Structures are given as C-alpha cells and as structure tokens.
Amino acid sequence: MAAELEVLADDRAAARRAAELIAADGAAAVAEHGSFGFAMSGGRSPWAMLAILGELEQMPWAETSLFQVDERIASPGSEDRNLTHMILGLSMEHQSALRPMPVTQRDPDGAAREYEATLPERFDLVHLGLGPDGHTASLVPGDPVLEVSDRRVALTDGAYQGHRRMTLTYPAIDTARKVLWLVTGAEKRDPLAKLLAGDPSIPAGRVENEAMIVVADAAAAGQG
C-alpha cells in the first residue's frame, strides 16, 4: 500500500508535525472507543517528537497506553535502552502511560510472549523509524525475525549493533489502524525512496499497512 508523504523543512519541523498527528489520532481514538493504543519506536529521531508530544494539550495522556515497538536487551537505565530515553522525554505524570518491554527477564522468549499478551487487539497507531540500512522497528536485514508470521512480538536471532532485540513483528504493524513514519536526515534518502516504492529488498519496504503516512524532512526527501 502506498504511503502518503509530507515533507517539512527540517528535522525539528518534522518532529512537531509528527507529534501533532499523533495527538490528533489519540484524540480521535479516545472519542471513538475511549482509549489510545500507541506504539513508539526507538532511536534518536523520535526524541524531539516525544518532548513536543508531552506539551500538546490535545494529547489524551490519561487514556493512552504507550507501548514500545522495539527494545534492546540491555540492563535497566542503560543509554542503549529506548526506554531510558522515553522516560527522560516524558514528565512524571505522563510516564504512567508507558508499557515497557520486559527485556531484563531471564527468559527473553517467555518475556516476548508475556508482552504480546498485553497488547491491544489492534493498535490505533504505530510509529516507525527508518534506518540507513532500511530496517524499521528491530526488523533488521537478514535476521529470521523478518519471517515471523505467527507472533506479534518476537526476538532477533542475533545481535544487531551490539544487542539482541525484542520487536513488534509485521503482523502487529500491518494490522494497526495507522502507521506513522518519521524519517529525517540525508542518510535516509535512499531507504526512504525504497520505502515509498514498497521495495521489499529492505525490511521497511515489506510493511503492508493500509493507512501509512511518512513525515520526512527535506534532507531525507532529497529536497534540501
């Protein structure tokens, strides 16, 4: 399914636009069924987005369950953990919305099954990023996790950039009501073109959600 593309002047403007879209979808979900099931990816790109989201009055934090799209298996408080940066980016009041992936348990596969059991039947919104190598979530090139079709949460088979990962799988992402991509930086230009073309040679190009919007800055879109 082709994704809608919005191009903003720079990464800050893209982060604000993404935050505004999330807040609007959150308000709509609460109006429709009383809650907002939102999953957010890690990486550096969404940090500014999350900070802005915390300031938007429209965002229904009290009704929001904020799940993780992916997480590195690392110790609590590690700088490598996405959760560490999510906590830093949110006020104490908003942190109650967090639903962290239990990556510190001794049985990672059991922990993945446990997390899967807590997910909503269908996410209202999944936020995704895009790596220079075309990965999204922790669906990384060449890993068997790409072929998982019977689980909504799974583990990478091996370490990627130093860590094994827990991640939402394609079935969880593809069935969400909407997917929002935030893509910034000139190093994302080639994978963004492949994503928009639905090129299955990269993991991101294999996402098949029916409602996708890509918010990119001019550098990633090749317009700057």
Rosetta blueprint (number, residue, H / E / L):
1 M L
2 A L
3 A L
4 E E
5 L E
6 E E
7 V E
8 L E
9 A L
10 D L
11 D H
12 R H
13 A H
14 A H
15 A H
16 R H
17 R H
18 A H
19 A H
20 E H
21 L H
22 I H
23 A H
24 A H
25 D H
26 G H
27 A H
28 A H
29 A H
30 V H
31 A H
32 E H
33 H H
34 G L
35 S L
36 F E
37 G E
38 F E
39 A E
40 M E
41 S L
42 G L
43 G L
44 R L
45 S L
46 P H
47 W H
48 A H
49 M H
50 L H
51 A H
52 I H
53 L H
54 G L
55 E L
56 L L
57 E L
58 Q L
59 M L
60 P L
61 W H
62 A H
63 E H
64 T E
65 S E
66 L E
67 F E
68 Q E
69 V L
70 D E
71 E E
72 R E
73 I L
74 A L
75 S L
76 P L
77 G L
78 S L
79 E L
80 D L
81 R L
82 N H
83 L H
84 T H
85 H H
86 M H
87 I H
88 L H
89 G H
90 L L
91 S L
92 M L
93 E L
94 H H
95 Q H
96 S H
97 A H
98 L E
99 R E
100 P L
101 M L
102 P L
103 V L
104 T L
105 Q L
106 R L
107 D L
108 P H
109 D H
110 G H
111 A H
112 A H
113 R H
114 E H
115 Y H
116 E H
117 A H
118 T H
119 L L
120 P L
121 E L
122 R L
123 F L
124 D L
125 L E
126 V E
127 H E
128 L E
129 G L
130 L L
131 G L
132 P L
133 D L
134 G L
135 H L
136 T E
137 A L
138 S L
139 L E
140 V L
141 P L
142 G L
143 D L
144 P H
145 V H
146 L H
147 E H
148 V L
149 S L
150 D L
151 R L
152 R L
153 V E
154 A E
155 L E
156 T L
157 D L
158 G L
159 A L
160 Y E
161 Q L
162 G L
163 H E
164 R L
165 R E
166 M E
167 T E
168 L E
169 T L
170 Y H
171 P H
172 A H
173 I H
174 D H
175 T L
176 A L
177 R L
178 K L
179 V E
180 L E
181 W E
182 L E
183 V E
184 T L
185 G L
186 A H
187 E H
188 K H
189 R H
190 D H
191 P H
192 L H
193 A H
194 K H
195 L H
196 L H
197 A L
198 G L
199 D L
200 P L
201 S L
202 I L
203 P H
204 A H
205 G H
206 R H
207 V L
208 E L
209 N L
210 E L
211 A L
212 M E
213 I E
214 V E
215 V E
216 A E
217 D E
218 A L
219 A L
220 A L
221 A L
222 G L
223 Q L
224 G L
